[in-house]
Amino acid sequence: MWVTADGRIRQELRPDGRYEEERDGRPRAYTGRYTVTGDHIDYFDDLGFTATGDVRDGVLYHEHLVLYRESPDPGTAQAMPPLA
């Protein structure tokens, strides 16, 4: 699970190539599929738009968002190795 520092946006990149994004407590605000090439992610939303992201130093830069791997301690986020 990837999450913004303030916890308002949560993004799950599922092993089946699908993603779900929660925004401000609204589950499945965005859903779609994704592909990974190295540290680059291409998103294909179910509504038809596309987006990109890149993982650098364990941080996901997804368009204008900065997301961190959620730590084992609920409610906190930290940089961790990407997509492992």
Buried (B, 14 or more C-beta within 10 A) or exposed (E): BBBBEEBEBBBBBEEEEEBBBBBEEEEEEBBBBBEBEEBEBEBBBEEEEEBEBEBEEBBBBBEEBEBBBBBEEEEEBBBBEBEE
